[in-house]
Amino acid sequence: MSIKKTALIAIAALFSSAVAQADYTEAGVSVSGSNKALDMVYVKGGKYKRGCSATDNTCEDTEKPAHDVTLSDFYIGKYEVTNAQWKAVTGDNTAADNKPKTGMIWYDVVAFTCKLREKTGKKYRLATDAEFEYAARGGAQSKGYLYSGSNTVNDVAWTSANSGNGIKDVGGKNANELGIYDMSGNAYELTYDSWGLYSSDGAALTNPIDRPDLYSTKVRRGGSYSQPASKSRVSARERRSIKGKDASIGFRLALSVNDSDPAAQVNPCDIHEPLPWAGEIGFRDSRLITAADEVWADDSVGYMLVIKDNGTAAISGPSGSISGEWYTLNSFSLKIVSTGSQKTTTSYPYYMITPNLITLIGDKGIGEGPFGRFMRKKISEVSGAPTAPNITNPTPIEELVGANGNIDMANPLADGRDSRLIEGPDFAWVQDNVALNFGGTHRYRKDFDSESSMRFLVWDNPTGNGSSTLLATGPWFTVANTFLRVKDPNRATYDYLYAVSADGKNLYHISYQSYELGDFRMFAKIKASEVPQWKEPTSNTTYNQGASTYIPPVAAPSSSSKASSSSSMESASPVLSGVNLRIASGTVVEIYSINGNLMHTHSLANLPKGVYLVKVRFGSDIKILRVPVI
C-alpha cells in the first residue's frame, strides 16, 4: 500500500474518531419552533465510585456499599426526553412542548426507543443505572458535587421546595460538568436495570447491569419536582413497578459509542410486555418443571428449587431443605410432600410471570421459607443446587393430593374468609418502604376491619403534605387460604396470592394487579395509631392501573393449532381458522412467543413448533389464547 494511501486512511480514521467522540444533535428527530432538539452528550468512559459518597452523610442503605465501576464511552441525552421529541418520534397526539414526557410505563419507554431506532438507524436505548450515576456526577470531569452540577440544590434541581409542585421545562436550571441538564430533580428517570441491592462484597464491576431480568421492578434515578432534595443526590436511587406510571417519572436516552447494545441488554424491539397467562387444569403445572440442567434460583437470598417431570422436587436455602414429591392446586399453589414415614406437606404460593420468571413465597413467609423472584437458570451458573430425591415407588397423584382438589377458579365460591387476615379496627397491615430502606417514600397499608370490606392503599408523605391512593377496596373473600379476591364497587376485580406467618404478625402477598404484576410485598401488623405519617384518602376511587390480570386455569390445548374451546374465546372475534387468523374489521391481533416476544405475523403457518400467545383486541375488550403449533 502506498504511503499516500496509508496516510489518507489514517487521517480518515482520526476524523471519524473525532466525530464519534463529540456531542451531536439527532437529525432524524425534527421538532419545531423553540422546542429542544434531541441533543446527545458524549461521555468519556472511565472508573468511578458508584454509591454513597464519602462526604455524604444522608445516604440510604440502598446506596451502599460504594464500589468501583468502570464504564465504556457512551452518549447520554442532554435533556430528559420532552413531549415534543416524543411526538416527533411516535406521532402521538400529545402536547408538543419542552416539559419532560411523563406518564408512561417502562414498556412504553422501551417501545419508544425501538421506534427511534427504526427512524434513525442508531441503537438508542435506556441508560443503565451505572451510566446514569456516572453522567450525573460529571463523568471524567466530576468535581464531586452532592447534586448533579452543584452542592447547592437550587442551582441545578427542581424539587418539592422550589417547584410549586409542578414539572418544569427541561434545561431551566444550570447544567452539570458535562453540560447535561436536570439529572437532579424535575422528573425521575427510568433506567434499564431491575431493582436490587448492591452486592454486599463491594466488588469492582465493569459495564454492569444490575439484575438484567426484564420483567421486574425497575430503578429510577434523579429525584423529581415532587420530592425533597435528598432524592436528587447523585447517588440516590429508587424503585418503581415496571407498570407504574405517574406525572413525575420520565426518561433519558443513551447510546453506546460503538453503536451496539451492551452485552447484557436486549434489543428494545424484542422486548414486549408479557401477556397474562394461565396454567393448565390438573395436579401438576408443567410450567414449573425444570430441565436436567436447570434450577429456579432467587437473585439475592439464596433459595433454589428444582421440579422434575417424574414428580419429585427439592428446595434449599437459608431456612433449610425440603425434598419429596410434588403437585399443584389451582395453578397457583405448589405442594411438596416430604419423603419418609412422617410425610409433611409444605405449600408455596406462586405466580408465573414468564416461562423463565416466577414469584414464590413459602406459606409461612420470610424467615421460614423462600420468597421473592426466582429466575430459571442453568445449574452451571449457580452453586449448591438441590437434588431431587430418587423415589422408586412414586405415590399415585390422586393419593398424594388426597381429599384436596382443584377449585373451579372461573366461578369460585365467595363465602370463605381467612380469619387470619382480619386484623381488627385498632391495627393495620403496613409495608413501610422508608423504614425497610426499600427505596422511595411509598408506604403500603391493608385493612381488613370487617368480614365484608377491605382496602389496600399506598401513601407518600415526604414533605408533610402527601397523599393516599386506594389501590383496591370492597367486599372480599379467600380461596384455600391462599388466594384473595376483592370486588370493587365499580365492578373491578383485584386478586392476590398470600401467606401469613406462623405467629400471625406478618402478611405477604403476590399481586395480580396490572401495575405491579407479580410483585412481592410484606406487611407487618402494627397499631393503627402508630402508622407513620398516615394520610386518609380523599377519594374512594381506586387507582386506574390496578385491575387484576388473573386468568383461571384452562384445559390443556388440543394437539392442533386451533383454539381450545376453554380459552375464553368462544364468542370473540376474530377466530383461528386452521393456521390463519380470520380478522374482523377493527380488530387488532398480535402473536407472541411464550416468553412475550412479538412475532410480527398474522399467521401461525410458518412459525416453529411450540406454544404461542395470541392477543386479540377489539375496542377495550382484550382476549388471550394459548395456541400450540405442532
SULKA-V531740 format. One record per residue. RES is the residue in one letter. PHI is phi as a letter, one per 30 degrees, with the letter a starting at -180 (* if undefined). OMEGA is omega as a letter, one per 20 degrees, with the letter a starting at -180 (none if undefined). NEAR is the number of other ideal C-beta (glycine too) atoms within 8 Angstrom. Layout:
res = [RES	RES]
phi = [PHI	PHI]
omega = [OMEGA	OMEGA]
near = [NEAR	NEAR]
//
This chain:
res = [M	S	I	K	K	T	A	L	I	A	I	A	A	L	F	S	S	A	V	A	Q	A	D	Y	T	E	A	G	V	S	V	S	G	S	N	K	A	L	D	M	V	Y	V	K	G	G	K	Y	K	R	G	C	S	A	T	D	N	T	C	E	D	T	E	K	P	A	H	D	V	T	L	S	D	F	Y	I	G	K	Y	E	V	T	N	A	Q	W	K	A	V	T	G	D	N	T	A	A	D	N	K	P	K	T	G	M	I	W	Y	D	V	V	A	F	T	C	K	L	R	E	K	T	G	K	K	Y	R	L	A	T	D	A	E	F	E	Y	A	A	R	G	G	A	Q	S	K	G	Y	L	Y	S	G	S	N	T	V	N	D	V	A	W	T	S	A	N	S	G	N	G	I	K	D	V	G	G	K	N	A	N	E	L	G	I	Y	D	M	S	G	N	A	Y	E	L	T	Y	D	S	W	G	L	Y	S	S	D	G	A	A	L	T	N	P	I	D	R	P	D	L	Y	S	T	K	V	R	R	G	G	S	Y	S	Q	P	A	S	K	S	R	V	S	A	R	E	R	R	S	I	K	G	K	D	A	S	I	G	F	R	L	A	L	S	V	N	D	S	D	P	A	A	Q	V	N	P	C	D	I	H	E	P	L	P	W	A	G	E	I	G	F	R	D	S	R	L	I	T	A	A	D	E	V	W	A	D	D	S	V	G	Y	M	L	V	I	K	D	N	G	T	A	A	I	S	G	P	S	G	S	I	S	G	E	W	Y	T	L	N	S	F	S	L	K	I	V	S	T	G	S	Q	K	T	T	T	S	Y	P	Y	Y	M	I	T	P	N	L	I	T	L	I	G	D	K	G	I	G	E	G	P	F	G	R	F	M	R	K	K	I	S	E	V	S	G	A	P	T	A	P	N	I	T	N	P	T	P	I	E	E	L	V	G	A	N	G	N	I	D	M	A	N	P	L	A	D	G	R	D	S	R	L	I	E	G	P	D	F	A	W	V	Q	D	N	V	A	L	N	F	G	G	T	H	R	Y	R	K	D	F	D	S	E	S	S	M	R	F	L	V	W	D	N	P	T	G	N	G	S	S	T	L	L	A	T	G	P	W	F	T	V	A	N	T	F	L	R	V	K	D	P	N	R	A	T	Y	D	Y	L	Y	A	V	S	A	D	G	K	N	L	Y	H	I	S	Y	Q	S	Y	E	L	G	D	F	R	M	F	A	K	I	K	A	S	E	V	P	Q	W	K	E	P	T	S	N	T	T	Y	N	Q	G	A	S	T	Y	I	P	P	V	A	A	P	S	S	S	S	K	A	S	S	S	S	S	M	E	S	A	S	P	V	L	S	G	V	N	L	R	I	A	S	G	T	V	V	E	I	Y	S	I	N	G	N	L	M	H	T	H	S	L	A	N	L	P	K	G	V	Y	L	V	K	V	R	F	G	S	D	I	K	I	L	R	V	P	V	I]
phi = [*	d	d	d	d	d	d	d	d	d	d	d	d	d	d	d	d	d	d	d	c	b	d	a	c	d	d	d	c	c	c	c	h	c	d	d	d	d	c	c	c	d	c	d	d	l	c	b	c	d	j	e	d	d	c	c	c	c	d	c	d	d	c	b	d	d	a	d	b	c	b	d	d	a	c	b	d	d	b	d	d	c	d	d	d	e	d	d	d	c	i	d	d	b	e	c	b	c	d	d	d	b	i	c	d	e	d	d	d	d	d	d	d	d	d	d	d	d	d	c	i	c	c	d	a	d	d	d	e	d	d	d	d	d	d	d	d	j	h	d	c	e	c	i	d	d	c	d	j	a	c	c	d	d	d	b	b	c	b	d	d	b	c	i	h	b	d	c	e	d	i	d	c	d	d	c	e	c	i	c	c	i	d	c	i	i	b	e	b	d	c	d	d	d	d	a	d	d	d	d	d	i	d	d	b	b	h	d	b	d	h	d	d	d	c	a	e	c	d	c	b	j	i	a	d	c	c	d	e	e	d	c	d	d	c	d	b	b	c	a	e	d	c	d	b	a	d	c	b	b	a	b	d	b	a	d	d	d	h	b	d	e	e	c	c	c	e	e	d	c	c	b	e	d	d	d	b	c	d	c	d	k	c	b	d	d	d	d	d	c	d	e	c	b	a	d	b	d	d	b	d	j	d	b	b	b	b	c	d	d	j	c	a	a	b	b	l	e	d	j	b	b	b	l	c	b	a	b	b	i	h	b	b	d	c	c	c	d	d	j	d	c	d	c	c	c	c	b	e	b	b	d	d	b	e	c	b	b	c	b	b	d	d	c	i	d	j	b	l	d	a	j	d	b	c	d	b	d	e	d	d	b	b	i	d	d	c	d	d	c	c	d	b	d	d	e	e	d	d	d	d	i	d	d	a	d	c	d	d	d	b	d	d	c	c	c	b	d	d	d	d	d	d	j	d	c	b	a	c	b	c	c	d	d	d	d	h	d	j	j	c	d	b	b	b	b	b	c	d	a	d	b	b	b	b	b	b	b	b	b	b	d	c	j	b	d	b	b	b	d	c	a	a	k	d	b	a	b	b	h	h	b	c	c	b	b	c	d	e	d	i	d	b	b	b	b	c	b	b	b	d	e	d	i	c	b	b	b	b	c	c	c	d	d	d	b	e	i	d	c	b	b	c	c	d	b	d	d	d	c	d	d	h	d	b	d	d	c	b	c	c	d	e	d	c	c	d	d	c	d	b	d	e	b	d	e	d	d	d	b	c	c	d	d	d	c	d	i	c	e	c	d	b	d	b	d	b	i	c	c	c	c	c	d	e	i	c	c	b	b	c	c	d	d	c	j	d	d	c	h	a	c	b	c	d	c	d	d	d	l	c	b	c	c	c	c	b	b	i	c	d	b	b	b	c	c	b	d	c	c]
omega = [a	r	a	a	r	r	r	r	a	r	r	r	r	r	r	a	a	r	a	a	r	r	r	r	a	a	a	r	a	r	a	r	a	a	a	r	r	a	r	a	r	r	r	a	a	a	r	r	r	r	a	r	a	a	a	a	r	a	r	a	a	r	a	i	r	a	a	r	r	a	r	r	r	r	r	a	r	r	r	r	a	r	a	r	r	a	a	a	a	a	a	r	a	r	r	a	a	r	r	r	a	r	r	r	a	a	r	a	r	r	r	a	r	r	r	r	a	a	a	a	r	a	r	a	r	r	r	r	a	r	a	a	r	r	r	r	a	r	a	r	a	r	r	a	r	r	a	r	a	r	r	a	a	r	a	a	r	a	a	a	a	a	a	r	r	r	a	r	r	r	a	r	a	r	r	a	a	a	a	a	r	r	r	r	a	r	r	a	r	r	r	a	r	a	r	r	r	r	a	a	r	a	r	a	r	a	a	r	a	r	a	r	a	a	a	r	a	r	r	a	r	a	a	r	a	a	r	a	a	a	a	r	a	a	a	a	a	r	r	r	a	r	r	r	r	a	a	a	r	r	a	a	r	r	r	a	r	r	r	r	r	a	a	a	r	r	a	r	r	a	r	r	a	a	r	r	a	r	a	r	a	a	r	a	a	a	a	a	r	r	a	a	a	r	r	a	r	a	a	a	r	r	r	a	r	a	a	a	r	r	r	a	r	r	a	r	a	a	r	a	r	r	a	r	a	r	r	r	r	a	r	r	r	r	r	a	a	r	r	a	r	a	r	r	r	a	r	r	a	r	a	a	r	r	a	a	r	r	a	r	r	a	r	r	a	r	a	r	a	r	r	a	r	r	r	a	r	r	r	a	a	r	r	r	a	r	r	a	r	a	a	r	a	r	r	a	a	r	r	a	r	a	r	r	r	r	r	a	r	r	a	r	a	a	r	r	r	a	r	a	a	a	r	a	a	a	r	r	a	r	a	a	r	a	a	a	r	a	r	a	r	r	a	a	r	r	r	a	r	a	a	a	r	r	r	a	r	r	a	a	a	a	r	r	a	a	r	a	r	r	r	r	r	r	a	r	r	r	r	a	a	a	r	r	r	r	a	r	r	r	r	r	r	a	r	r	a	r	r	a	a	r	r	a	a	r	a	r	r	a	r	a	a	a	r	a	r	a	r	r	a	a	r	r	r	r	a	a	a	r	a	r	a	r	r	r	r	r	r	r	a	a	a	r	a	a	a	r	a	r	a	r	a	r	r	r	r	a	r	a	r	a	r	a	a	a	a	a	a	a	a	r	j	r	r	r	a	r	r	r	r	a	r	r	r	a	r	a	r	r	a	r	a	r	r	r	a	a	r	r	r	a	r	a	a	r	r	r	a	r	a	r	r	a	a	a	r	a	r	a	r	r	a	r	r	a	r	r	a	none]
near = [3	5	5	6	8	9	8	8	8	8	8	8	8	8	8	8	8	8	7	7	9	7	8	7	7	11	4	9	13	5	13	6	4	3	12	12	8	12	12	14	13	10	13	8	9	9	6	12	8	13	12	10	12	5	6	10	4	5	12	8	7	11	12	10	8	12	13	9	14	10	14	8	10	13	11	16	13	11	13	15	14	16	13	14	14	13	13	10	11	8	4	6	3	8	7	10	9	11	12	14	14	13	7	11	11	11	11	9	12	11	9	13	13	12	10	14	13	7	9	10	5	10	9	10	13	14	15	15	15	14	14	16	14	14	15	14	12	14	13	7	7	10	6	6	13	10	17	16	13	12	5	7	14	7	10	15	16	13	16	10	9	6	14	4	6	6	13	10	7	14	11	9	11	8	9	15	9	11	9	14	14	17	15	15	17	16	14	14	15	13	14	10	13	12	12	9	7	13	7	6	4	8	6	7	11	7	11	9	13	12	10	9	11	7	11	11	9	15	14	13	14	17	14	16	15	7	13	9	12	8	13	16	14	13	13	13	12	12	12	15	11	12	13	11	11	7	6	11	17	12	12	14	15	14	13	14	11	5	7	6	9	9	5	5	11	7	8	12	7	7	11	9	7	10	9	10	8	10	11	11	9	9	9	9	11	7	7	12	8	11	5	3	6	11	14	15	13	14	9	7	9	7	13	15	15	15	11	10	5	7	11	14	14	14	15	10	13	6	8	6	8	9	14	13	13	13	12	15	14	13	11	12	13	14	12	14	12	12	8	5	3	5	9	6	8	11	10	15	15	14	12	12	10	9	8	7	15	12	14	15	17	13	11	10	16	9	7	9	14	15	14	12	12	14	11	10	10	8	9	5	6	11	3	6	11	13	7	12	9	5	10	3	4	8	8	6	10	5	7	11	10	5	3	5	6	10	10	7	12	5	4	11	7	6	5	8	10	9	5	7	13	10	10	6	5	6	10	12	13	11	12	9	12	9	6	7	8	7	10	9	11	8	14	13	16	12	9	10	9	6	4	5	9	13	10	12	12	11	14	9	11	9	8	5	4	12	9	12	9	14	12	13	12	11	7	13	12	14	12	9	5	14	14	13	13	14	9	12	6	6	6	10	11	17	11	11	15	14	14	12	14	5	5	7	6	12	14	16	12	16	10	13	16	10	12	10	16	13	10	12	9	11	14	10	11	9	8	9	5	6	11	8	9	8	9	5	10	5	5	6	5	12	9	4	10	12	9	10	9	8	9	8	11	14	7	8	9	7	5	6	10	8	10	12	5	6	11	9	10	6	4	11	7	11	8	15	6	6	8	10	12	8	8	8	4	5	11	6	12	8	14	14	9	9	8	13	9	8	9	3	8	7	9	14	6	5	12	4	5	9	9	15	15	15	12	14	10	10	5	3	7	7	9	14	12	14	14	12	12	6]
//
